[in-house]
Every structure is written in C-alpha cells, then in structure tokens.
C-alpha cells in the first residue's frame, strides 16, 4: 500500500509535502470534488424557487435538500468498494458521467413534481459519493506525515458548495431554476476532461479482497467512533450548506439571491479551513483538534437557535462552519493513521456516516419548522449531538494515543 511505498521512498522525498506526492493528481482530485460538491447541494440554493413552483411544505423542502445527502452517504460505500476494485481514476470517471447524464435529462425533460425532485436527488447522490474517490486518489500518493494536508487540500473541494450558493440563485432568476440544471453540465464536462488528462492512479494500491472483507473495519470500535465524529463535523457542514438558503428566506425574508450570498459566506468559511484543520491535526493531533471543534460547534449552533437578527445568525453560522470545517480535516488526519490498509473502504464508511449526519440535520430542520413553527429545536438538538461527540472523544482519545498513535510516531 502507499505507506510501504513511501517508507521505501523516504530519502527521496526528504519530508517536503509538494515533492512527496503527485501534484497533477491532487489538482484533479480537488477539481472533481469541487464541482461534484457544487451540484450535490444545488437543490438547496434552488429550493426557495422550487418550493414556490411546486407548492412544497416545509417538511417536503427539508426532505428534498436532504435526500441527495442520504443518497451520497450510501453510494460512498459503493464507491469505496469500486476504488479498491478498479482504482480511483476509473471510479471517478464513471461517477462523473452518471451525474452529467442525470442533470442533462432533468433539464431536458423538466422536473415538475415533488417526486421528480426526489428522483433528481438520488442521481445527485453520485456527486456526493465523490468523497470516497477523490480523497483516496489524492491521499495514497502521500506519506503518513502529510496525510492531513493531502486530504485537507483535496477535501477543500467542498468549497463547491460556495459556487452553488453564489451562482445558482442568480442564474435561476435569469433563466429559471430548471435551466440551472442544464447549465451545470457545462463546467462538469470541462472538469471531466481535465480529470481524465491529469489524474493518475497512485502506486502500491492494495490487492482486491473478498467483498465481506471490505466491511471488516466495522468489527472494530475505532471505526464506529470515527464515523460518529464525522457524522457531526461533516454532517453539520453539508446539512447547513443545503439548508441555509431555506433558513434565510423563511426566517428573515431575504431574497433568494441575498440568501445565496449569506450561505456562500458561511460555506466559504467552512471550506477554507478544511486543509488548515488537517494541518492543525498534523501538528497538535486529531483528537486535540476535535476537542476544540466540538465545543465551538455546540456553542455556535446554540447561538443560532437564539439569534434574532440576520447579523447575529450569520456570525454564529460562520463560527459553526469554521469549527465544523476544521473538524472535517481533523477526522481525516486520524483515519489513515488507524486504517491505512483499509483507507478506501474506510473513506467510504466514514463519508457515509457524514452524509447520514447531513441528512438528519437538513430533514430535521424542515420537520422542526413544520411542527413547531421554528428552526430552533433542530439546531439545539444538533448542538447537543456535538456535546455527545465531545464526551465520546474524551473517553477514547487516551486509548488511541497509547495503542496506535505512539506506535506510529504520529500525533493523535
């Protein structure tokens, strides 16, 4: 696997991040991830316009923007298996073609019902599942001491959610929201060509195993802890990215374009710090970084529940996204240290847990609004989940440091 490859190449790399891997592949992984995330959450910025056209209830709006997250969660496991079977480059090519074809058909045929939005959401799940391809594609090129930075830089592709929030509402106002689905195919096609030209499968890929062996990490408690932590950090990030346009339009009566700008500011904060989260975890340890993350996220989300102005809510959301984005990078500093031999399937499993967390947050906000008339209960429950994660981390981090951190000489 890549760890053994890089032990043999240690003298050649001399510890430099940029000389230790394959930069064109890192760029390709980032671009693929970036555009995939853009379309994965595209129903969020379009949701206010779609809801008006199709007369959707708050619960239906919440489910519509949450379903791509859930679909992406399940498909990440499938993609994790494909990565280890046929390689990350080919897996990514297949996934991109499916998303482009699905968006093109949705634009050409039109989406005219709530059921149609759900069908589109299932297709967009393939874009969300890019997580299980882009990260192994990039990370397997890099040695253990640079895993946090490599995964952080590739994972910064979640900034694609910023593109959706910035441009989708304005394009929908000019051309109609259904036309945005067709327009999205243009940058996706360009990135597909660039990806095929730049990406290269990493050396030392693990040999294919029996299907049942891919799920063997689930027999270990460490896998479940990492999945739970990512359900909070990434689940919070993507759940908010999908739901904020609805929140800002419903709670403060902002226009769809204004809500898009507010959402973009929040999402940009979370995307920007993901590689910083990986680098911070490399320096002080992933568990130490996550301790700060969960405390800050819980406080910020509780603040959102009590915010009574756009400025106060925006400030709390930015703080929450900064914490959650840092946490995303920190979790994936830990994953390859513990599960280096199963990095492909563990990326899929942990990513799946993150998607489930995002589905829960986005759908629960819609239900909270419909049942209570307020989004606040949804935010408070997720803040409580962050505190539960903080307590769980306190229980396991000492054992992690003793069992596998010290043995590998990597900060945990």
GUPASE-231967 format. One line per 4 residues: number of its first residue (from 1); their letters; for each residue x, y, z of C-alpha. Coordinates in steps of 0.05 Angstrom, whole numbers, padded with zeros to 5 digits. Example, Ala and Ser with C-alpha at 12.3 -4.5 7.8 and 13.67 -1.06 7.14 Angstrom:
<pts>
1 = as = 00246:-00090:00156 ~ 00273:-00021:00143
</pts>
This chain:
<pts>
1 = xxxx = 00000:00000:00000 ~ 00020:00073:-00003 ~ 00050:00074:00067 ~ 00100:00019:00049
5 = xxxx = 00115:00054:-00017 ~ 00133:00118:00018 ~ 00175:00085:00071 ~ 00219:00060:00013
9 = xxxx = 00220:00130:-00017 ~ 00233:00168:00047 ~ 00303:00190:00028 ~ 00279:00216:-00039
13 = xxxx = 00222:00258:-00012 ~ 00262:00290:00044 ~ 00198:00307:00081 ~ 00173:00360:00032
17 = xxxx = 00098:00357:00020 ~ 00100:00382:-00052 ~ 00157:00336:-00072 ~ 00128:00275:-00036
21 = xxxx = 00067:00263:-00080 ~ 00036:00275:-00148 ~ 00011:00347:-00155 ~ -00029:00338:-00220
25 = xxxx = -00069:00283:-00187 ~ -00081:00326:-00126 ~ -00106:00382:-00172 ~ -00151:00334:-00210
29 = xxxx = -00179:00306:-00145 ~ -00194:00376:-00120 ~ -00229:00398:-00184 ~ -00271:00335:-00187
33 = xxxx = -00290:00341:-00114 ~ -00304:00416:-00122 ~ -00353:00410:-00180 ~ -00385:00347:-00152
37 = xxxx = -00400:00384:-00087 ~ -00427:00443:-00126 ~ -00482:00401:-00158 ~ -00491:00356:-00097
41 = xxxx = -00522:00414:-00057 ~ -00551:00452:-00116 ~ -00622:00437:-00095 ~ -00610:00478:-00031
45 = xxxx = -00599:00546:-00065 ~ -00655:00529:-00114 ~ -00703:00505:-00060 ~ -00740:00571:-00048
49 = xxxx = -00757:00577:-00122 ~ -00773:00503:-00130 ~ -00818:00506:-00069 ~ -00857:00564:-00098
53 = xxxx = -00866:00529:-00165 ~ -00886:00461:-00136 ~ -00921:00487:-00072 ~ -00878:00447:-00024
57 = xxxx = -00889:00444:00051 ~ -00830:00459:00099 ~ -00821:00384:00112 ~ -00820:00370:00037
61 = xxxx = -00768:00424:00026 ~ -00726:00394:00081 ~ -00731:00324:00052 ~ -00716:00350:-00019
65 = xxxx = -00650:00382:00001 ~ -00632:00325:00049 ~ -00643:00266:00002 ~ -00580:00278:-00041
69 = xxxx = -00541:00276:00024 ~ -00570:00209:00044 ~ -00562:00181:-00026 ~ -00490:00204:-00027
73 = xxxx = -00479:00170:00041 ~ -00500:00102:00015 ~ -00464:00109:-00051 ~ -00399:00127:-00016
77 = xxxx = -00394:00055:00008 ~ -00404:00031:-00063 ~ -00351:00079:-00088 ~ -00304:00057:-00033
81 = xxxx = -00310:-00014:-00059 ~ -00300:00008:-00131 ~ -00237:00046:-00112 ~ -00205:-00016:-00084
85 = xxxx = -00230:-00059:-00142 ~ -00219:-00018:-00205 ~ -00178:00041:-00180 ~ -00199:00112:-00161
89 = xxxx = -00189:00144:-00230 ~ -00238:00098:-00267 ~ -00287:00100:-00209 ~ -00287:00176:-00212
93 = xxxx = -00297:00176:-00287 ~ -00359:00131:-00282 ~ -00389:00173:-00226 ~ -00379:00238:-00264
97 = xxxx = -00413:00212:-00327 ~ -00473:00188:-00287 ~ -00482:00257:-00255 ~ -00474:00295:-00321
101 = xxxx = -00525:00249:-00355 ~ -00574:00255:-00298 ~ -00572:00331:-00297 ~ -00578:00335:-00372
105 = xxxx = -00640:00291:-00372 ~ -00671:00330:-00315 ~ -00661:00395:-00354 ~ -00686:00366:-00420
109 = xxxx = -00747:00331:-00391 ~ -00762:00381:-00336 ~ -00775:00370:-00262 ~ -00849:00381:-00250
113 = xxxx = -00866:00346:-00184 ~ -00841:00333:-00114 ~ -00827:00261:-00135 ~ -00785:00288:-00192
117 = xxxx = -00742:00328:-00143 ~ -00731:00265:-00103 ~ -00711:00226:-00165 ~ -00661:00280:-00182
121 = xxxx = -00636:00279:-00111 ~ -00619:00205:-00118 ~ -00577:00219:-00180 ~ -00542:00277:-00146
125 = xxxx = -00522:00227:-00092 ~ -00469:00203:-00141 ~ -00438:00272:-00137 ~ -00436:00269:-00061
129 = xxxx = -00405:00200:-00065 ~ -00344:00231:-00099 ~ -00316:00238:-00029 ~ -00298:00164:-00028
133 = xxxx = -00260:00171:-00093 ~ -00225:00238:-00092 ~ -00194:00230:-00023 ~ -00162:00161:-00034
137 = xxxx = -00140:00184:-00104 ~ -00101:00241:-00072 ~ -00081:00212:-00005 ~ -00050:00148:-00030
141 = xxxx = 00004:00189:-00064 ~ 00028:00218:00003 ~ 00066:00191:00063 ~ 00034:00187:00133
145 = xxxx = 00064:00253:00158 ~ 00029:00290:00102 ~ -00038:00254:00103 ~ -00074:00311:00138
149 = xxxx = -00050:00363:00088 ~ -00064:00319:00026 ~ -00134:00300:00049 ~ -00146:00372:00071
153 = xxxx = -00127:00401:00004 ~ -00166:00350:-00036 ~ -00224:00356:00013 ~ -00225:00432:00004
157 = xxxx = -00265:00414:-00057 ~ -00325:00420:-00012 ~ -00318:00494:-00029 ~ -00360:00476:-00089
161 = xxxx = -00419:00488:-00044 ~ -00398:00562:-00046 ~ -00405:00562:-00122 ~ -00475:00534:-00117
165 = xxxx = -00496:00585:-00066 ~ -00466:00644:-00105 ~ -00489:00629:-00175 ~ -00550:00583:-00174
169 = xxxx = -00600:00634:-00146 ~ -00579:00689:-00195 ~ -00580:00641:-00254 ~ -00648:00616:-00233
173 = xxxx = -00674:00687:-00231 ~ -00648:00700:-00302 ~ -00664:00634:-00336 ~ -00709:00595:-00290
177 = xxxx = -00688:00543:-00239 ~ -00696:00483:-00286 ~ -00646:00515:-00335 ~ -00594:00517:-00280
181 = xxxx = -00592:00441:-00282 ~ -00572:00442:-00355 ~ -00522:00499:-00345 ~ -00487:00458:-00291
185 = xxxx = -00469:00405:-00342 ~ -00421:00454:-00377 ~ -00368:00461:-00321 ~ -00378:00388:-00303
189 = xxxx = -00359:00367:-00373 ~ -00298:00413:-00373 ~ -00273:00384:-00307 ~ -00285:00313:-00332
193 = xxxx = -00236:00326:-00390 ~ -00185:00357:-00343 ~ -00192:00300:-00294 ~ -00180:00247:-00347
197 = xxxx = -00118:00285:-00370 ~ -00086:00298:-00302 ~ -00107:00242:-00254 ~ -00063:00182:-00245
201 = xxxx = -00076:00121:-00201 ~ -00028:00121:-00141 ~ 00025:00067:-00133 ~ 00021:00009:-00085
205 = xxxx = -00055:00000:-00087 ~ -00080:-00056:-00042 ~ -00098:-00121:-00075 ~ -00174:-00133:-00083
209 = xxxx = -00205:-00172:-00026 ~ -00268:-00213:-00017 ~ -00330:-00170:-00012 ~ -00342:-00188:00061
213 = xxxx = -00271:-00167:00079 ~ -00286:-00095:00059 ~ -00333:-00088:00118 ~ -00285:-00117:00168
217 = xxxx = -00267:-00049:00198 ~ -00339:-00046:00225 ~ -00319:-00101:00274 ~ -00273:-00051:00308
221 = xxxx = -00299:00003:00355 ~ -00249:00054:00328 ~ -00285:00054:00262 ~ -00352:00070:00294
225 = xxxx = -00322:00126:00335 ~ -00291:00158:00273 ~ -00356:00151:00236 ~ -00395:00183:00293
229 = xxxx = -00347:00241:00297 ~ -00352:00254:00223 ~ -00428:00249:00225 ~ -00425:00311:00269
233 = xxxx = -00370:00351:00233 ~ -00385:00337:00161 ~ -00459:00324:00174 ~ -00464:00393:00205
237 = xxxx = -00426:00425:00148 ~ -00465:00395:00090 ~ -00531:00397:00126 ~ -00523:00471:00138
241 = xxxx = -00498:00483:00067 ~ -00562:00452:00039 ~ -00609:00484:00089 ~ -00585:00555:00098
245 = xxxx = -00618:00584:00035 ~ -00685:00559:00062 ~ -00669:00585:00132 ~ -00650:00655:00110
249 = xxxx = -00710:00662:00063 ~ -00761:00634:00113 ~ -00732:00663:00178 ~ -00711:00733:00155
253 = xxxx = -00749:00741:00089 ~ -00685:00750:00048 ~ -00689:00745:-00027 ~ -00662:00681:-00058
257 = xxxx = -00601:00718:-00083 ~ -00588:00750:-00015 ~ -00597:00683:00019 ~ -00547:00654:-00031
261 = xxxx = -00495:00706:-00013 ~ -00505:00695:00061 ~ -00500:00619:00052 ~ -00437:00627:00009
265 = xxxx = -00403:00667:00064 ~ -00417:00613:00115 ~ -00397:00555:00070 ~ -00334:00591:00046
269 = xxxx = -00311:00595:00119 ~ -00320:00520:00129 ~ -00287:00502:00063 ~ -00227:00547:00073
273 = xxxx = -00207:00517:00139 ~ -00212:00444:00120 ~ -00138:00439:00098 ~ -00120:00481:00158
277 = xxxx = -00156:00430:00201 ~ -00114:00375:00171 ~ -00050:00414:00181 ~ -00071:00432:00253
281 = xxxx = -00085:00359:00267 ~ -00016:00340:00239 ~ 00015:00390:00288 ~ -00025:00380:00353
285 = xxxx = -00062:00315:00339 ~ -00130:00300:00311 ~ -00162:00287:00379 ~ -00138:00352:00408
289 = xxxx = -00164:00390:00347 ~ -00232:00355:00351 ~ -00238:00373:00425 ~ -00238:00447:00406
293 = xxxx = -00282:00434:00346 ~ -00340:00401:00382 ~ -00341:00453:00438 ~ -00342:00511:00389
297 = xxxx = -00394:00479:00343 ~ -00441:00465:00401 ~ -00436:00537:00426 ~ -00446:00566:00356
301 = xxxx = -00507:00524:00339 ~ -00539:00540:00406 ~ -00526:00613:00389 ~ -00562:00605:00322
305 = xxxx = -00624:00578:00358 ~ -00627:00643:00399 ~ -00607:00692:00344 ~ -00660:00745:00329
309 = xxxx = -00625:00782:00273 ~ -00591:00766:00207 ~ -00525:00793:00232 ~ -00526:00751:00296
313 = xxxx = -00547:00688:00258 ~ -00494:00699:00205 ~ -00439:00707:00257 ~ -00460:00643:00292
317 = xxxx = -00464:00605:00227 ~ -00394:00628:00206 ~ -00366:00606:00273 ~ -00402:00539:00267
321 = xxxx = -00376:00528:00197 ~ -00304:00546:00217 ~ -00307:00495:00272 ~ -00340:00441:00230
325 = xxxx = -00293:00452:00171 ~ -00233:00445:00217 ~ -00264:00381:00245 ~ -00272:00351:00176
329 = xxxx = -00197:00358:00164 ~ -00180:00332:00234 ~ -00222:00269:00227 ~ -00187:00252:00163
333 = xxxx = -00119:00262:00194 ~ -00139:00205:00241 ~ -00170:00156:00192 ~ -00107:00137:00152
337 = xxxx = -00066:00132:00216 ~ -00112:00078:00243 ~ -00137:00045:00180 ~ -00082:00054:00129
341 = xxxx = -00093:-00015:00098 ~ -00168:-00002:00090 ~ -00165:00071:00071 ~ -00211:00062:00010
345 = xxxx = -00268:00029:00046 ~ -00258:00070:00110 ~ -00263:00133:00069 ~ -00329:00107:00043
349 = xxxx = -00355:00086:00111 ~ -00335:00150:00146 ~ -00361:00191:00089 ~ -00426:00152:00092
353 = xxxx = -00433:00170:00165 ~ -00422:00243:00148 ~ -00476:00240:00096 ~ -00525:00209:00145
357 = xxxx = -00510:00265:00194 ~ -00523:00316:00139 ~ -00589:00283:00120 ~ -00611:00283:00192
361 = xxxx = -00596:00357:00202 ~ -00627:00381:00137 ~ -00690:00340:00144 ~ -00698:00354:00219
365 = xxxx = -00696:00429:00207 ~ -00754:00422:00158 ~ -00793:00380:00207 ~ -00778:00428:00264
369 = xxxx = -00804:00486:00223 ~ -00868:00449:00204 ~ -00883:00421:00273 ~ -00863:00480:00317
373 = xxxx = -00860:00539:00270 ~ -00787:00550:00287 ~ -00720:00522:00264 ~ -00691:00529:00335
377 = xxxx = -00706:00459:00361 ~ -00668:00428:00303 ~ -00606:00470:00317 ~ -00609:00456:00392
381 = xxxx = -00612:00380:00381 ~ -00552:00381:00335 ~ -00514:00424:00386 ~ -00529:00370:00437
385 = xxxx = -00502:00318:00389 ~ -00437:00357:00385 ~ -00431:00354:00461 ~ -00444:00279:00459
389 = xxxx = -00387:00273:00409 ~ -00343:00314:00455 ~ -00357:00267:00513 ~ -00343:00206:00469
393 = xxxx = -00277:00235:00446 ~ -00256:00245:00518 ~ -00268:00171:00530 ~ -00228:00144:00473
397 = xxxx = -00171:00193:00458 ~ -00124:00168:00513 ~ -00131:00096:00489 ~ -00118:00118:00417
401 = xxxx = -00054:00153:00435 ~ -00030:00092:00474 ~ -00050:00039:00423 ~ -00036:00068:00354
405 = xxxx = -00012:00139:00359 ~ 00053:00127:00397 ~ 00068:00064:00356 ~ 00067:00103:00290
409 = xxxx = 00101:00166:00318 ~ 00042:00209:00294 ~ 00005:00258:00339 ~ -00064:00234:00358
</pts>
